[in-house]
Amino acid sequence: DAATLNIPESIVIQNKALIYFFAARQMTIESSKNATEIICLYTKAIELEPNFAAAYNNLGLTLVKYRSQVNYNPLLNSDEYIASLSEISE
């Protein structure tokens, strides 16, 4: 309808980021063993909203929790690592 056509694009992107964020949180709450999918969801939220502090925090917590399952390379800086995770989710 007319009201939704007037929503600024930045609001739409923030809402999409929240969808990915809460999907990842739900998987974490349900004790999902699919670490890669959880990481990809948080990464997508960060990609859409680069200033999303809670997504960065939860991504870090997830990496620590599932470190034995995740192929983490400490030699990469965080931007390179997030970029490599983004490739997994596509």
Biotite code that builds the C-alpha atoms (Angstrom):
import biotite.structure as struc

atoms = struc.array([
    struc.Atom([0.000, 0.000, 0.000], chain_id="A", res_id=1, res_name="ASP", atom_name="CA", element="C"),
    struc.Atom([0.988, 3.663, -0.130], chain_id="A", res_id=2, res_name="ALA", atom_name="CA", element="C"),
    struc.Atom([2.417, 3.707, 3.402], chain_id="A", res_id=3, res_name="ALA", atom_name="CA", element="C"),
    struc.Atom([4.926, 0.947, 2.703], chain_id="A", res_id=4, res_name="THR", atom_name="CA", element="C"),
    struc.Atom([6.078, 2.668, -0.484], chain_id="A", res_id=5, res_name="LEU", atom_name="CA", element="C"),
    struc.Atom([7.216, 5.649, 1.573], chain_id="A", res_id=6, res_name="ASN", atom_name="CA", element="C"),
    struc.Atom([9.433, 3.667, 3.977], chain_id="A", res_id=7, res_name="ILE", atom_name="CA", element="C"),
    struc.Atom([13.048, 4.834, 3.642], chain_id="A", res_id=8, res_name="PRO", atom_name="CA", element="C"),
    struc.Atom([15.459, 2.220, 2.273], chain_id="A", res_id=9, res_name="GLU", atom_name="CA", element="C"),
    struc.Atom([17.630, 2.452, 5.405], chain_id="A", res_id=10, res_name="SER", atom_name="CA", element="C"),
    struc.Atom([14.684, 1.269, 7.515], chain_id="A", res_id=11, res_name="ILE", atom_name="CA", element="C"),
    struc.Atom([14.045, -1.637, 5.152], chain_id="A", res_id=12, res_name="VAL", atom_name="CA", element="C"),
    struc.Atom([17.705, -2.721, 5.347], chain_id="A", res_id=13, res_name="ILE", atom_name="CA", element="C"),
    struc.Atom([17.706, -2.486, 9.158], chain_id="A", res_id=14, res_name="GLN", atom_name="CA", element="C"),
    struc.Atom([14.593, -4.656, 9.287], chain_id="A", res_id=15, res_name="ASN", atom_name="CA", element="C"),
    struc.Atom([16.175, -7.244, 6.990], chain_id="A", res_id=16, res_name="LYS", atom_name="CA", element="C"),
    struc.Atom([19.258, -7.265, 9.227], chain_id="A", res_id=17, res_name="ALA", atom_name="CA", element="C"),
    struc.Atom([17.006, -7.898, 12.236], chain_id="A", res_id=18, res_name="LEU", atom_name="CA", element="C"),
    struc.Atom([15.393, -10.858, 10.482], chain_id="A", res_id=19, res_name="ILE", atom_name="CA", element="C"),
    struc.Atom([18.789, -12.524, 9.982], chain_id="A", res_id=20, res_name="TYR", atom_name="CA", element="C"),
    struc.Atom([19.878, -11.604, 13.512], chain_id="A", res_id=21, res_name="PHE", atom_name="CA", element="C"),
    struc.Atom([16.813, -13.097, 15.175], chain_id="A", res_id=22, res_name="PHE", atom_name="CA", element="C"),
    struc.Atom([16.926, -16.206, 12.974], chain_id="A", res_id=23, res_name="ALA", atom_name="CA", element="C"),
    struc.Atom([20.495, -16.804, 14.180], chain_id="A", res_id=24, res_name="ALA", atom_name="CA", element="C"),
    struc.Atom([19.509, -16.138, 17.795], chain_id="A", res_id=25, res_name="ARG", atom_name="CA", element="C"),
    struc.Atom([16.631, -18.604, 17.535], chain_id="A", res_id=26, res_name="GLN", atom_name="CA", element="C"),
    struc.Atom([18.943, -21.293, 16.175], chain_id="A", res_id=27, res_name="MET", atom_name="CA", element="C"),
    struc.Atom([21.350, -20.598, 19.045], chain_id="A", res_id=28, res_name="THR", atom_name="CA", element="C"),
    struc.Atom([18.552, -20.776, 21.627], chain_id="A", res_id=29, res_name="ILE", atom_name="CA", element="C"),
    struc.Atom([17.408, -24.085, 20.151], chain_id="A", res_id=30, res_name="GLU", atom_name="CA", element="C"),
    struc.Atom([20.999, -25.368, 20.574], chain_id="A", res_id=31, res_name="SER", atom_name="CA", element="C"),
    struc.Atom([21.425, -25.912, 16.877], chain_id="A", res_id=32, res_name="SER", atom_name="CA", element="C"),
    struc.Atom([24.575, -27.781, 15.959], chain_id="A", res_id=33, res_name="LYS", atom_name="CA", element="C"),
    struc.Atom([24.790, -26.005, 12.594], chain_id="A", res_id=34, res_name="ASN", atom_name="CA", element="C"),
    struc.Atom([27.444, -23.451, 13.492], chain_id="A", res_id=35, res_name="ALA", atom_name="CA", element="C"),
    struc.Atom([28.086, -22.470, 9.882], chain_id="A", res_id=36, res_name="THR", atom_name="CA", element="C"),
    struc.Atom([24.474, -21.480, 9.301], chain_id="A", res_id=37, res_name="GLU", atom_name="CA", element="C"),
    struc.Atom([24.328, -19.468, 12.537], chain_id="A", res_id=38, res_name="ILE", atom_name="CA", element="C"),
    struc.Atom([27.562, -17.683, 11.630], chain_id="A", res_id=39, res_name="ILE", atom_name="CA", element="C"),
    struc.Atom([26.312, -16.965, 8.126], chain_id="A", res_id=40, res_name="CYS", atom_name="CA", element="C"),
    struc.Atom([23.081, -15.475, 9.475], chain_id="A", res_id=41, res_name="LEU", atom_name="CA", element="C"),
    struc.Atom([24.947, -13.130, 11.828], chain_id="A", res_id=42, res_name="TYR", atom_name="CA", element="C"),
    struc.Atom([27.325, -12.247, 9.003], chain_id="A", res_id=43, res_name="THR", atom_name="CA", element="C"),
    struc.Atom([24.424, -11.389, 6.705], chain_id="A", res_id=44, res_name="LYS", atom_name="CA", element="C"),
    struc.Atom([22.942, -9.151, 9.406], chain_id="A", res_id=45, res_name="ALA", atom_name="CA", element="C"),
    struc.Atom([26.308, -7.356, 9.700], chain_id="A", res_id=46, res_name="ILE", atom_name="CA", element="C"),
    struc.Atom([26.598, -7.074, 5.937], chain_id="A", res_id=47, res_name="GLU", atom_name="CA", element="C"),
    struc.Atom([23.201, -5.357, 5.783], chain_id="A", res_id=48, res_name="LEU", atom_name="CA", element="C"),
    struc.Atom([23.787, -3.188, 8.860], chain_id="A", res_id=49, res_name="GLU", atom_name="CA", element="C"),
    struc.Atom([27.539, -2.670, 9.434], chain_id="A", res_id=50, res_name="PRO", atom_name="CA", element="C"),
    struc.Atom([26.969, -0.839, 12.739], chain_id="A", res_id=51, res_name="ASN", atom_name="CA", element="C"),
    struc.Atom([24.904, -3.672, 14.260], chain_id="A", res_id=52, res_name="PHE", atom_name="CA", element="C"),
    struc.Atom([26.852, -4.123, 17.509], chain_id="A", res_id=53, res_name="ALA", atom_name="CA", element="C"),
    struc.Atom([24.661, -6.942, 18.855], chain_id="A", res_id=54, res_name="ALA", atom_name="CA", element="C"),
    struc.Atom([25.261, -8.980, 15.691], chain_id="A", res_id=55, res_name="ALA", atom_name="CA", element="C"),
    struc.Atom([29.034, -8.557, 16.051], chain_id="A", res_id=56, res_name="TYR", atom_name="CA", element="C"),
    struc.Atom([28.800, -9.540, 19.712], chain_id="A", res_id=57, res_name="ASN", atom_name="CA", element="C"),
    struc.Atom([26.736, -12.639, 19.014], chain_id="A", res_id=58, res_name="ASN", atom_name="CA", element="C"),
    struc.Atom([28.962, -13.592, 16.083], chain_id="A", res_id=59, res_name="LEU", atom_name="CA", element="C"),
    struc.Atom([31.955, -13.487, 18.427], chain_id="A", res_id=60, res_name="GLY", atom_name="CA", element="C"),
    struc.Atom([30.159, -15.546, 21.066], chain_id="A", res_id=61, res_name="LEU", atom_name="CA", element="C"),
    struc.Atom([29.140, -18.069, 18.413], chain_id="A", res_id=62, res_name="THR", atom_name="CA", element="C"),
    struc.Atom([32.700, -18.362, 17.117], chain_id="A", res_id=63, res_name="LEU", atom_name="CA", element="C"),
    struc.Atom([33.930, -19.069, 20.647], chain_id="A", res_id=64, res_name="VAL", atom_name="CA", element="C"),
    struc.Atom([31.134, -21.549, 21.381], chain_id="A", res_id=65, res_name="LYS", atom_name="CA", element="C"),
    struc.Atom([31.575, -23.503, 18.154], chain_id="A", res_id=66, res_name="TYR", atom_name="CA", element="C"),
    struc.Atom([35.316, -22.970, 17.616], chain_id="A", res_id=67, res_name="ARG", atom_name="CA", element="C"),
    struc.Atom([35.947, -26.692, 17.229], chain_id="A", res_id=68, res_name="SER", atom_name="CA", element="C"),
    struc.Atom([33.428, -26.879, 14.360], chain_id="A", res_id=69, res_name="GLN", atom_name="CA", element="C"),
    struc.Atom([34.443, -23.701, 12.546], chain_id="A", res_id=70, res_name="VAL", atom_name="CA", element="C"),
    struc.Atom([37.436, -23.407, 10.263], chain_id="A", res_id=71, res_name="ASN", atom_name="CA", element="C"),
    struc.Atom([38.715, -20.193, 11.848], chain_id="A", res_id=72, res_name="TYR", atom_name="CA", element="C"),
    struc.Atom([41.921, -18.626, 10.608], chain_id="A", res_id=73, res_name="ASN", atom_name="CA", element="C"),
    struc.Atom([43.296, -16.210, 13.248], chain_id="A", res_id=74, res_name="PRO", atom_name="CA", element="C"),
    struc.Atom([45.673, -14.733, 10.659], chain_id="A", res_id=75, res_name="LEU", atom_name="CA", element="C"),
    struc.Atom([42.754, -13.083, 8.861], chain_id="A", res_id=76, res_name="LEU", atom_name="CA", element="C"),
    struc.Atom([41.567, -9.740, 10.147], chain_id="A", res_id=77, res_name="ASN", atom_name="CA", element="C"),
    struc.Atom([37.869, -9.526, 11.003], chain_id="A", res_id=78, res_name="SER", atom_name="CA", element="C"),
    struc.Atom([36.841, -7.937, 7.682], chain_id="A", res_id=79, res_name="ASP", atom_name="CA", element="C"),
    struc.Atom([38.562, -10.692, 5.695], chain_id="A", res_id=80, res_name="GLU", atom_name="CA", element="C"),
    struc.Atom([37.013, -13.346, 7.923], chain_id="A", res_id=81, res_name="TYR", atom_name="CA", element="C"),
    struc.Atom([33.519, -11.912, 7.561], chain_id="A", res_id=82, res_name="ILE", atom_name="CA", element="C"),
    struc.Atom([34.043, -11.750, 3.802], chain_id="A", res_id=83, res_name="ALA", atom_name="CA", element="C"),
    struc.Atom([35.050, -15.416, 3.757], chain_id="A", res_id=84, res_name="SER", atom_name="CA", element="C"),
    struc.Atom([31.928, -16.333, 5.746], chain_id="A", res_id=85, res_name="LEU", atom_name="CA", element="C"),
    struc.Atom([29.782, -14.324, 3.344], chain_id="A", res_id=86, res_name="SER", atom_name="CA", element="C"),
    struc.Atom([31.027, -16.514, 0.520], chain_id="A", res_id=87, res_name="GLU", atom_name="CA", element="C"),
    struc.Atom([29.792, -19.586, 2.405], chain_id="A", res_id=88, res_name="ILE", atom_name="CA", element="C"),
    struc.Atom([26.265, -18.196, 2.757], chain_id="A", res_id=89, res_name="SER", atom_name="CA", element="C"),
    struc.Atom([25.821, -17.480, -0.951], chain_id="A", res_id=90, res_name="GLU", atom_name="CA", element="C"),
])
